[in-house]
Amino acid sequence: MNEREEYRQKMAAQLQKWKAELETMKTTVKADMRVEMAQLEKDVAEGERKLRELSASSGEAWTSIKKGLDDSWTRLGQAFQEAGEKLRN
């Protein structure tokens, strides 16, 4: 397995984890967080799009896509952390 495929699988696994977490959050979401949950859904969909882009990339192009994906994953992870904290409070 090459580096790109290992990276893709790692990102896909994290995305699946976030999708499951989002579904759990949606069942317990407070009314004031519905907009935030809708934004998380959009962000997850964007993450899926970027992951498909990575999968379709060839050769050296994947390294530039990886940078954008890393940035997106950082932001998405922070958004999930913040949403989880709000739900617990």
Secondary structure, DSSP 8 states (H G I E B T S, - for coil): --HHHHHHHHHHHHHHHHHHHHHHHHHH--GGGHHHHHHHHHHHHHHHHHHHHHHH--TTHHHHHHHHHHHHHHHHHHHHHHHHHHHH-
